[in-house]
Amino acid sequence: MAYDFDLFVIGAGSGGVRAARFAAGFGARVAVVESRYLGGTCVNVGCVPKKLLVYGAHFADDFDNAKGFGWNVGQPEFNWATLIGNKDKEIQRLNGIYRKLLVDSGVTLLEGHGRITGPHTVQVDGTSYTAERILIATGGWPQVPDVPGRENAITSNEAFHLAELPKRIIVVGGGYIAVEFASIFNGLGAQTTLAYRGELFLRGFDGGVRKHLHEELLKHGMDVRFNCDISRIDKQPDGSLKVSLKDGGTLDTDCVFYATGRRPMLDNLGLETVDVKLDKQGYIQVDEHYQSSEPSILALGDVIGGVQLTPVALAEGMAVARRLFKPEQFRPVDYNHIPTAVFSLPNIGTVGLTEEQAIEEGYSVQVFESRFRPMKLTLTDDQERTFMKLIVDSASDRVLGCHMVGPDAGEIVQSLAVALKAGATKQVFDDTLGVHPTAAEEFVTMRSPVAR
């Protein structure tokens, strides 16, 4: 059968665009359909605008700390509308870049809602297209629990478009999105409460990292509440919100922001017309080649429920394009040693195993830790401290994990990820000369393991 396209991609986010561009570059006839915005979650309501807001939130500390270095900056004023307006301009610029990347690669870009109507057919706003293979890369969507009054809450989708900065806000959740946005709103001057129903946030991160960040957020004036669960949200006559807690308490606020997880965005995708199986959480089940139970349909990124990070989706998109259209260049995605950053204030950077994971996997570990006040803060009243940690296998001396809480943690850990990927030992770290004076040099000067 002759098809209109060799590959039809549904979703123009990170993974979909990468797969489409490279498949087209390998000579395939490719189409991409997108119903919302080019660049997906990361560019529009995720990594990129969030990082811009994190930068903005950090200036409050910068202005205050400048006094210690002889600067008199007066009384700084913040304008939310200016930040959001400038953020919007940058996102529009990036949307244009994504459009140009696709078109210049020879990809047919269709803007509308794509719906699968058969194993080889996608309908876009009434027009049907055939393809030898269909790739689903529609990403995820914020999920709000079924709490009475949930319509009064917002998610990360709406947070980037608020008309004004709330005076008071409750951020609900214990994952990295909750921690990041709580840091943003707190840094920009909102009275911020982070409410999490569990014992300690950032489940899955190293215990030392979690505890240290908690201490630092408290120093920054954030109200952090654990074992705190919301039972209902009621809008008051003055427009404010009354939040009732399951323990019987109440909180008054102007905004409730839910960051309690994301679900695969498969709405009205037409999966009922094909044999695409989902797992218990609603994610598309795929094999090691990202092929679903319907042989002609593939899926990658957030819709398959793996590691939900932009670089992972990019790697998966590249792997799909190579396997299908340039098999001699194919390499499977290596999911080991994926570096991760949390752009809280202060930042977290991490790569490799946590102490808890290393012990659970049977390693006999040595743990090296360091806590110190960054040199930049020594002339200021800021009492923030940086935390660094190395997890080492006692038997082989191989470094299993690197973890950091502090300024530029993501930038520093990115480089350490290369070392871990190469199998560096603690001896290699010890033999590496540091760049002085920097915070990063601490990773190569830690000599004494902590007692456990």
GUNU-865239 format. One record per atom (N, C-alpha, C): residue in three letters; x, y, z. Coordinates in steps of 0.2 Angstrom, whole numbers, plus 5000, padded with zeros to 4 digits. Layout:
AlaXYZ/...
***
This chain:
Met500449945000/Met500050005000/Met500450065000/Ala500250114996/Ala500650184996/Ala500350225001/Tyr500750255005/Tyr500550295011/Tyr500750365009/Asp500350415012/Asp500550485011/Asp501250505015/Phe501350475020/Phe501950485024/Phe502250415027/Asp502950425028/Asp503250365031/Asp503150365038/Leu503150425041/Leu503050435048/Leu502650495050/Phe502150485054/Phe501650535056/Phe501750545063/Val501950605065/Val502050615073/Val501450655075/Ile501150635081/Ile500650675084/Ile500950705090/Gly501050775090/Gly501350805096/Gly502050835094/Ala502050905094/Ala502650945092/Ala503050965099/Gly503150915103/Gly503550935109/Gly504250915108/Ser504650905113/Ser505350895112/Ser505450825109/Gly505150775111/Gly505250705108/Gly505050705101/Gly504450725100/Gly504150725093/Gly504450765088/Val504750825090/Val505050865085/Val505750835083/Arg506050805089/Arg506750775087/Arg506650715083/Ala506150675084/Ala506050615079/Ala505850635072/Ala505450685072/Ala505250715065/Ala505850745061/Arg506150785064/Arg506750815061/Arg507250775058/Phe507450725063/Phe507950675061/Phe507750625056/Ala507150605056/Ala506850555052/Ala506850595045/Ala506650655044/Ala506550685038/Ala507350695035/Gly507750715040/Gly508450715038/Gly508750655035/Phe508450595037/Phe508650535034/Phe508350515028/Gly507950555026/Gly507550545019/Gly506850525020/Ala506550515026/Ala505850495026/Ala505350555025/Arg504750535023/Arg504250585022/Arg503850585029/Val503950645032/Val503650655039/Val503150715039/Ala502650695043/Ala502150755045/Ala502150755053/Val502050815055/Val501950825062/Val501250865063/Val500850845068/Val500250885069/Val500250905077/Glu500150965078/Glu500150995085/Glu499451035086/Ser499151025091/Ser498551065092/Ser498551125097/Arg499151125100/Arg499251185105/Arg499751225104/Tyr500451205105/Tyr500951255104/Tyr501551215103/Leu501951245098/Leu502651215096/Leu503151215102/Gly503451155103/Gly503951155108/Gly503651115114/Gly503051105114/Gly502751065120/Gly502751095127/Thr502751055132/Thr502651075139/Thr503351115140/Cys503951085139/Cys504551115141/Cys504651185139/Val504451205132/Val504551265130/Val504051315132/Asn503451295133/Asn502851335134/Asn502651345141/Val502551285145/Val502351285152/Val502751245156/Gly503351235155/Gly503751195159/Gly504451225160/Cys504951185158/Cys505651195159/Cys505951275158/Val505751295152/Val506051355150/Val505751415153/Pro505051425153/Pro504751485157/Pro504851475164/Lys504851415167/Lys505051405174/Lys505751435176/Lys506251415172/Lys506951435173/Lys506951515173/Leu506551545168/Leu506551615168/Leu506251645174/Leu505751615177/Leu505451645183/Leu505951625189/Val506251575189/Val506751565194/Val507251615195/Tyr507551635189/Tyr508051685188/Tyr507751745191/Gly507151765189/Gly506851825192/Gly506751825200/Ala506551765202/Ala506451755210/Ala507051765214/His507651755210/His508251755214/His508551825215/Phe508251875211/Phe508551945212/Phe508451975219/Ala507851955222/Ala507751975229/Ala508351965233/Asp508651905233/Asp509251895237/Asp509851935235/Asp509951935228/Asp510451965225/Asp510552045227/Phe509952075227/Phe509852145229/Phe510052155236/Asp509852105240/Asp509952115247/Asp510752105249/Asn510952055245/Asn511652035247/Asn512152085244/Ala511952125239/Ala512452175236/Ala512652225241/Lys512252235246/Lys512452285251/Lys513152265254/Gly513252195255/Gly513852175258/Gly514552185254/Phe514352205248/Phe514952215243/Phe514952295241/Gly514652335245/Gly514652405244/Gly514152435240/Trp513752395237/Trp513252425233/Trp512652455237/Asn512352515235/Asn511752535238/Asn511252535232/Val510852485232/Val510352485226/Val509652515228/Gly509552545234/Gly508952575235/Gly508452525237/Gln507752545236/Gln507252495238/Gln507052465231/Pro507152405229/Pro506952375223/Pro506252365223/Glu505952365217/Glu505252355216/Glu505152305210/Phe504652255212/Phe504552205207/Phe503952215203/Asn503952205196/Asn503352205192/Asn503152135189/Trp502652105191/Trp502452035189/Trp502352045181/Ala501952095179/Ala501752095172/Ala502352105167/Thr502852145170/Thr503452145165/Thr503852085165/Leu503852045170/Leu504151975170/Leu503751935165/Ile503151925166/Ile502751885162/Ile502751905154/Gly502751975153/Gly502751995146/Gly503351975143/Asn503951985146/Asn504551975143/Asn504651895142/Lys504351855147/Lys504351785146/Lys503951765140/Asp503451795139/Asp502951775133/Asp503351795127/Lys503751845127/Lys504051865120/Lys504651815119/Glu504951785124/Glu505451735123/Glu505151675121/Ile504551655124/Ile504251595122/Ile504051595114/Gln503751655112/Gln503551665105/Gln504151655101/Arg504751685103/Arg505351675099/Arg505551605098/Leu505451565104/Leu505651495103/Leu505151455099/Asn504451475100/Asn503951445095/Asn504151445088/Gly504451505086/Gly504651525079/Gly505251475077/Ile505651465082/Ile506251425081/Ile506051355079/Tyr505651335083/Tyr505351265082/Tyr505051255076/Arg504651305074/Arg504251305067/Arg504851305062/Lys505351345062/Lys505851345057/Lys506251285057/Leu506351255062/Leu506751185062/Leu506351135059/Leu505751135060/Leu505351075057/Leu505251095049/Val505051155047/Val504951165040/Val505651165036/Asp506151185039/Asp506851185036/Asp507051115035/Ser506851065039/Ser507050995039/Ser506550955034/Gly506050995031/Gly505650955026/Gly505050925029/Val504950935035/Val504350905038/Val503750945036/Thr503150915035/Thr502550945034/Thr502250955041/Leu502151025042/Leu501851045049/Leu501051055048/Leu500651015052/Leu499951025052/Leu499751055059/Glu499451105059/Glu499151135065/Glu498451125066/Gly498251085071/Gly497651065072/Gly497650995077/His497050975078/His496950915082/His497050845078/Gly497550805080/Gly497650745076/Gly497250685080/Arg496950645077/Arg496550595080/Arg496650525076/Ile496850475079/Ile497050415075/Ile496350385074/Thr496250355067/Thr495650325065/Thr495750255063/Gly496350235063/Gly496550165061/Gly497350155062/Pro497550095061/Pro498250085062/Pro498750125058/His498450145052/His498950185048/His498550255046/Thr498050275049/Thr497750335047/Thr497650385053/Val497750455052/Val497650505056/Val497250555053/Gln496750575057/Gln496250635054/Gln496450695058/Val496550745054/Val496650815056/Val496150865054/Asp495750885059/Asp495150935057/Asp494750915051/Gly494650845050/Gly494150825045/Gly494550795039/Thr495250805038/Thr495650775033/Thr496050715035/Ser495950665032/Ser496350605033/Ser497050595030/Tyr497450575034/Tyr498150565031/Tyr498350485033/Thr498750455028/Thr498950395029/Thr499750395031/Ala499950345034/Ala500650345036/Ala500850265038/Glu501450245036/Glu501650185037/Glu501750175045/Arg501950225048/Arg502050225055/Arg501750285058/Ile501450285064/Ile501250335068/Ile501550335075/Leu501850395076/Leu502150405083/Leu501750455087/Ile501650425093/Ile501250465098/Ile501750505103/Ala501750565103/Ala502250605107/Ala501850665110/Thr501250655113/Thr500850705115/Thr500950735122/Gly501450705126/Gly501650725132/Gly501150715138/Gly501250755143/Gly500850745149/Gly500350805151/Trp499950805156/Trp499550855158/Trp499450855165/Pro499450915168/Pro499350915176/Pro498750885178/Gln498750855184/Gln498250815187/Gln498050845194/Val497450865194/Val497150885201/Val496750835204/Pro496850825210/Pro496450775214/Pro495650795214/Asp495250745215/Asp494550765215/Asp494350795222/Val494550855223/Val494450885230/Val493850935229/Pro493350935233/Pro492850985232/Pro493151055232/Gly492951095226/Gly493151165225/Gly493751165221/Arg493951105218/Arg494551105214/Arg494551155208/Glu493951175206/Glu493951225200/Glu494151285203/Asn494251295209/Asn494551365211/Asn495351365212/Ala495651305210/Ala496351295210/Ala496651305203/Ile497351315203/Ile497651315196/Ile498251265196/Thr498551255190/Thr499051205189/Thr499651245186/Ser500151215184/Ser500751245181/Ser500551275174/Asn500051245171/Asn499751275165/Asn499551345166/Glu499251365171/Glu498951425172/Glu499451475176/Ala499851445179/Ala500351485183/Ala500751535179/Phe500951515173/Phe501351565169/Phe500951625166/His500251625167/His499851675164/His499451705169/Leu499551705175/Leu499151745180/Leu499251815179/Ala498651855180/Ala498651925178/Ala499051965183/Glu499151935189/Glu499551975194/Glu499851925199/Leu500351935203/Leu500651895208/Leu500251895214/Pro500051835216/Pro499551825222/Pro499951845228/Lys499651885232/Lys499951905239/Lys500051845243/Arg499551795243/Arg499651735247/Arg499551675242/Ile499951625243/Ile499851565239/Ile499951495243/Ile499651445241/Ile499751375244/Ile499951335238/Val500551305238/Val500751265233/Val500651195236/Val500251145233/Val500151085235/Val500551035231/Gly500850995235/Gly501250935232/Gly501950935235/Gly502250875233/Gly502950865236/Gly503450845231/Gly503350855225/Gly503750835219/Gly504150895217/Tyr504650885212/Tyr505050945210/Tyr504651005208/Ile504150995204/Ile503751045202/Ile503451095207/Ala503151055213/Ala502951095218/Ala503451135222/Val504051105223/Val504651135226/Val504851195222/Glu504951185216/Glu505151245211/Glu504651305211/Phe504051285211/Phe503551345210/Phe503451375217/Ala503551345222/Ala503551375229/Ala504151415230/Ser504651395227/Ser505251445228/Ser505151505224/Ile504851495218/Ile504751555213/Ile504351605217/Phe503751585219/Phe503251635222/Phe503551655229/Asn503851615232/Asn504151645239/Asn504751695237/Gly505151685232/Gly505651735230/Gly505351795227/Leu504851795224/Leu504551855221/Leu504151895226/Gly504051865232/Gly503751905237/Gly503051885240/Ala502851835237/Ala502151805239/Ala502251775246/Gln501751775250/Gln501751735256/Gln501551665254/Thr502051615255/Thr502051555252/Thr502051495257/Thr501551455256/Thr501451395260/Thr501551335255/Leu502051285257/Leu502051225253/Leu501751165257/Ala501251135255/Ala500851085258/Ala500951025255/Tyr501150975259/Tyr501250905256/Tyr501050855261/Arg500650805258/Arg500350755263/Arg500750705266/Gly501350705263/Gly501850655266/Gly502350675271/Glu502750635273/Glu503250655279/Glu503750705277/Leu504050695271/Leu504550735268/Leu504550745261/Phe504650805258/Phe504550805250/Phe505150775246/Leu505050775240/Leu505550755235/Leu505750675236/Arg505150635237/Arg505250565237/Arg505650535231/Gly506150495233/Gly506550465228/Gly507250505227/Phe507350565230/Phe507950595230/Phe508350575236/Asp508950585237/Asp509350575242/Asp509150605249/Gly509150565254/Gly508850585260/Gly509250655263/Gly509850655262/Gly510250715264/Gly510050775260/Val509950765254/Val509750825249/Val509050845252/Arg508550805253/Arg507850825255/Arg507850865262/Lys508250835267/Lys508250865273/Lys508650935273/His509150945269/His509551005268/His509151055265/Leu508751035259/Leu508351085256/Leu507751115261/His507451065264/His506951085269/His507251145274/Glu507851135277/Glu508151185281/Glu508251245277/Glu508451245271/Glu508551305267/Glu507951345266/Leu507451305264/Leu506751345262/Leu506451375268/Leu506551345274/Leu506351375280/Leu506751445282/Lys507451445280/Lys507851505281/Lys507551555277/His507251545271/His507051585266/His506351615268/Gly506051595273/Gly505451615275/Gly504851585273/Met504951525270/Met504351485267/Met504051445273/Asp503351445272/Asp502951405277/Asp502951335274/Val503251285277/Val503351215274/Val502951165279/Arg502451135276/Arg501951095280/Arg501951025277/Phe502150975281/Phe502150905280/Phe501550875283/Asn501350815281/Asn500750785283/Asn500150825283/Cys500150865278/Cys499550915277/Cys499150905271/Asp498550885272/Asp498150865266/Asp497450905266/Ile497350925260/Ile496750975259/Ile496150935258/Ser495550955261/Ser494950915261/Ser494450955256/Arg494451025256/Arg494051065251/Arg494351135251/Ile494151165245/Ile494351235244/Ile493651275243/Asp493551325247/Asp492951365246/Asp493151445244/Lys492851465239/Lys492951535237/Lys492551585242/Gln492851635244/Gln492451685249/Gln492251745245/Pro491751775248/Pro491451835244/Pro491951885242/Asp492551895245/Asp492951945243/Asp493451915238/Gly493351855235/Gly493751825230/Gly494351785233/Ser494451785240/Ser494951745243/Ser494751675243/Leu495151625245/Leu495051555246/Leu495151535253/Lys494651495256/Lys494751465262/Lys494851385261/Val495451365263/Val495651295262/Val495551255269/Ser495151205268/Ser495051165274/Ser495451105274/Leu495751085279/Leu496251035280/Leu495950975283/Lys496250915281/Lys495950855284/Lys496050845292/Asp496450885294/Asp496550875302/Asp496150925305/Gly495650965302/Gly495151005305/Gly495451075304/Gly496051095303/Gly496251165302/Gly496051195296/Thr496151265295/Thr495951295289/Thr496551345288/Leu496651365281/Leu497051415279/Leu496751465274/Asp496951525275/Asp496651575270/Asp497151595265/Thr496951605259/Thr497451615254/Thr497151655248/Asp497551675243/Asp497251705237/Asp497351655231/Cys497751605232/Cys497851555226/Cys498051485229/Val497751435226/Val497951365227/Val498251335221/Phe498851315221/Phe499251295215/Phe499351215217/Tyr499051175212/Tyr499151105213/Tyr499751075209/Ala500151045212/Ala500751015208/Ala500750945211/Thr500250905209/Thr500250835212/Thr500250785207/Gly500650795202/Gly500750735197/Gly500450755190/Arg500650715185/Arg500450725178/Arg500150665176/Arg499750665171/Arg499450605167/Arg499650615160/Pro499650555157/Pro499750555149/Pro499250595146/Met499350635141/Met498850675137/Met498650635131/Leu498150595132/Leu497850545127/Leu497150565125/Asp496850625127/Asp496150645126/Asp496050645119/Asn495450615117/Asn495150615111/Asn495750595105/Leu496150555107/Leu496650535102/Leu496450475098/Gly495950445099/Gly495650385095/Gly495950325096/Leu496250315102/Leu496550245104/Leu496150185104/Glu495450205105/Glu494950145105/Glu494850115098/Thr495150155093/Thr495050125086/Thr495650075084/Val496150075088/Val496750035087/Val496849985093/Asp497349945092/Asp497549895097/Asp498149915101/Val498049975104/Val498550005108/Val498449995116/Lys498849955119/Lys498649935126/Lys498949985131/Leu498650005136/Leu498850045141/Leu499050005148/Asp499450035152/Asp499550005158/Asp499050025164/Lys499150005170/Lys498650025175/Lys498650095176/Gln499150135175/Gln499150205176/Gln498950245170/Gly498750215165/Gly498550245159/Gly499050265154/Tyr499650245155/Tyr500250255150/Tyr500250205144/Ile500450225139/Ile500550175133/Ile501050125134/Gln500950065134/Gln501450015134/Gln501850005128/Val502450005129/Val502949995123/Val503449945124/Asp503749925119/Asp504349875120/Asp504949925120/Glu505549885119/Glu506249925120/Glu506349965114/His505949955108/His505950005102/His505450055102/Tyr505050065108/Tyr504550115108/Tyr503950095104/Gln503850025102/Gln503250005098/Gln502749985103/Ser502150005101/Ser501549985105/Ser501349915103/Ser500749895106/Ser500449825104/Ser500149825097/Glu500049885094/Glu499849895087/Glu500549905084/Pro500749865079/Pro501449865076/Pro501549925073/Ser501149965070/Ser501250025066/Ser501250085070/Ile501150075077/Ile501050135081/Ile501550135087/Leu501950185087/Leu502450195092/Leu502350255097/Ala502650255102/Ala502550305107/Ala503150325111/Leu503250385113/Leu503850405117/Leu503750455122/Gly504250475126/Gly504150535131/Gly503650525136/Asp503350575139/Asp502950565145/Asp502350525144/Val502150505138/Val501550465137/Val501650385139/Ile502350365139/Ile502450295141/Ile502650285148/Gly502650345152/Gly502750335159/Gly503450315161/Gly503950335157/Gly504650325160/Gly504950385163/Val505550395162/Val505850455165/Val505650515161/Gln505250565165/Gln504950615162/Gln505350675162/Leu505850675158/Leu506350735157/Leu506450745150/Thr506550815148/Thr506550835141/Thr507150795138/Pro507750795141/Pro508350765137/Pro508150685136/Val507750655140/Val507650585139/Val507150575133/Ala506650625132/Ala506250625127/Ala506650635120/Leu507050685120/Leu507550695115/Leu507950635113/Ala508150595117/Ala508550535116/Ala508150485113/Glu507550475116/Glu507050425113/Glu506850445106/Gly506750515105/Gly506550535098/Gly507150515093/Met507750525095/Met508350515091/Met508350435089/Ala508250395095/Ala508250325094/Ala507750295089/Val507150325089/Val506650305085/Val506850325078/Ala507050385077/Ala507250405070/Ala507750365067/Arg508250345071/Arg508850305068/Arg508650235067/Arg508250205072/Arg508150135071/Arg507650125064/Leu507250175063/Leu506750165057/Leu507050185051/Phe507550235051/Phe507750265044/Phe508450265044/Lys508850255049/Lys509550255048/Lys509850195053/Pro509650135052/Pro509850085057/Pro510550075058/Glu511050095054/Glu511750085055/Glu511950135060/Gln511550185062/Gln511750235067/Gln511350225073/Phe510950175074/Phe510550165080/Phe510950145086/Arg510750175091/Arg511050155098/Arg510450165103/Pro510350115107/Pro509750115112/Pro509950175117/Val509450195120/Val509450245125/Val509750215131/Asp510250245134/Asp510550225141/Asp510150265146/Tyr509750225150/Tyr509450265156/Tyr509750265162/Asn510450245162/Asn510850245168/Asn511150315169/His511250335175/His511650405176/His511350465172/Ile510650465173/Ile510350525170/Ile510350585175/Pro510750635174/Pro510750695178/Pro510150735179/Thr509950755185/Thr509350795186/Thr509450855190/Ala509150905188/Ala509150965192/Ala508450985194/Val508451015200/Val507751045203/Val507951115204/Phe507551165200/Phe507751235201/Phe507351265206/Ser507451235212/Ser507151265218/Ser507751325220/Leu507551365225/Leu508051415228/Leu508251395235/Pro508751355236/Pro509351345231/Pro509251285227/Asn509651285222/Asn509551225217/Asn509751165219/Ile509551105216/Ile509751035217/Ile510051015211/Gly510650975211/Gly510850945206/Gly511050875208/Thr510850825204/Thr510950755206/Thr511150705200/Val511550655201/Val511650605196/Val511850545200/Gly511650485197/Gly511750425200/Gly511350405206/Leu511550355210/Leu511150325215/Leu511150365221/Thr510650365225/Thr510550395231/Thr510850355236/Glu511050375242/Glu511250325247/Glu510850275249/Glu510150285249/Glu509650235250/Glu509650185245/Gln509650205238/Gln509650165233/Gln510250115233/Ala510850145234/Ala511450105234/Ala511450055239/Ile511250065245/Ile511150015250/Ile510649965248/Glu510049985246/Glu509549935244/Glu509849885238/Glu510249915234/Glu510549875228/Glu511149825231/Gly511249835237/Gly511749785240/Gly512449805240/Tyr512549875239/Tyr513249905239/Tyr513449915246/Ser514149905247/Ser514349925254/Ser514649995252/Val514350045255/Val514550115253/Val514950155258/Gln515350195255/Gln515650255259/Gln515250315257/Val515150355262/Val514750425260/Val515250485262/Phe515350525258/Phe515650585259/Phe515250645258/Glu515250695263/Glu514750745263/Glu515150815265/Ser514950865263/Ser515150935265/Ser514650985265/Arg514651025270/Arg514151085271/Arg514551145272/Phe514451195268/Phe514851255269/Phe514451315267/Arg514651375269/Arg514351435267/Arg514751455261/Pro514351465255/Pro514651485249/Pro515051555250/Met515651555246/Met516051615247/Met515751685245/Lys515251675240/Lys514851735238/Lys514451765244/Leu514351725249/Leu513851755254/Leu514251775261/Thr514951765261/Thr515351775267/Thr515351855269/Leu515251895264/Leu515151965266/Leu514451995267/Thr513951945267/Thr513251965268/Thr512951935274/Asp512351945275/Asp512051915281/Asp511651855279/Asp511651835273/Asp511351775271/Asp511651715274/Gln511251675277/Gln511551615281/Gln511451545277/Glu511251555270/Glu511151495266/Glu511851445266/Arg511751385266/Arg512351335266/Arg512251295260/Thr512851275257/Thr512851225252/Thr512951155254/Phe512651105251/Phe512751035253/Phe512950995247/Met513550955248/Met513750915243/Met513850845246/Lys513750795242/Lys513750725244/Lys514050675239/Leu514450625240/Leu514650575236/Leu514550505239/Ile514250465235/Ile514150395237/Ile514650355233/Val515050315237/Val515550275234/Val515550205236/Asp515650155231/Asp515650085232/Asp516250065235/Ser516250045241/Ser516850025245/Ser517249975241/Ala516949925238/Ala517249865235/Ala517649885229/Ser517349935225/Ser517749945218/Ser518050025218/Asp517850065223/Asp518050135224/Asp517650175218/Arg517150145215/Arg516850185210/Arg516350235213/Val516250295210/Val515750335213/Val515050325210/Leu514650305214/Leu513950285212/Leu513450345212/Gly513550395215/Gly513150455215/Gly513450515217/Cys513250575214/Cys513450645216/Cys512750685217/His512750715223/His512150755225/His512350825227/Met512050875226/Met512150945228/Met511550985229/Val511551025234/Val511051085235/Val511451145236/Gly511351195231/Gly511651255232/Gly511651295225/Pro511951355225/Pro511951395218/Pro512251355213/Asp511951355207/Asp512251325201/Asp512351245201/Ala511951215206/Ala512051145207/Ala511951105200/Gly511451125196/Gly511351085190/Gly511951095185/Glu512251155185/Glu512751165180/Glu513351125182/Ile513451115189/Ile514051085192/Ile513951005191/Val513350985192/Val513250905192/Val513250885184/Gln513050925180/Gln513050905173/Gln513750885171/Ser514350915173/Ser514950895172/Ser515150835175/Leu514950825182/Leu515050765185/Leu514750705182/Ala514150715179/Ala513850655175/Ala514250625170/Val514650665167/Val515150635162/Val515650585166/Ala515850605172/Ala516350565175/Ala516050505178/Leu515350505180/Leu515050445182/Leu514950405176/Lys514750425171/Lys514550385165/Lys515250355163/Ala515750385164/Ala516450355162/Ala516650305167/Gly516350295173/Gly516550245178/Gly517050275183/Ala517050335184/Ala517650365188/Ala517550345195/Thr518150335198/Thr518250305205/Thr518350365209/Lys518350355216/Lys518450405221/Lys519150435220/Gln519650385218/Gln520350405217/Gln520450455212/Val520050445206/Val520050485201/Val519850555203/Phe519250565207/Phe519050625210/Phe519650655214/Asp519950615218/Asp520450635223/Asp521050665219/Asp521250635213/Asp521750655209/Asp521650715205/Thr521050735204/Thr520850785200/Thr520950855204/Leu521350895201/Leu521450965204/Leu520851005204/Gly520751045209/Gly520151085209/Gly520251155206/Val519751185204/Val519751255202/Val519651305208/His520151345210/His520051375216/His520051455215/Pro519651485219/Pro519151465224/Pro518451455220/Thr518151395220/Thr517551385218/Thr517151335223/Ala516551335222/Ala516151285226/Ala516251215223/Ala516351205216/Ala516351145213/Ala516951105215/Glu517551135217/Glu518151105219/Glu518051055225/Glu517451075229/Glu517351035235/Glu517250955233/Phe516950945227/Phe516850875225/Phe517550835224/Val518050875223/Val518750835222/Val519150845228/Thr518950875234/Thr519350885240/Thr519050845246/Met518450815245/Met518250775251/Met518650715252/Arg518950705258/Arg519350655259/Arg519150605265/Ser518750625269/Ser518550585275/Ser517850565275/Pro517650495274/Pro516950475274/Pro516650495281/Val515950505280/Val515550525286/Val515450455290/Ala515350455296/Ala515150395300/Ala514450385299/Arg514250315298/Arg513550295298/Arg513450245303/
***
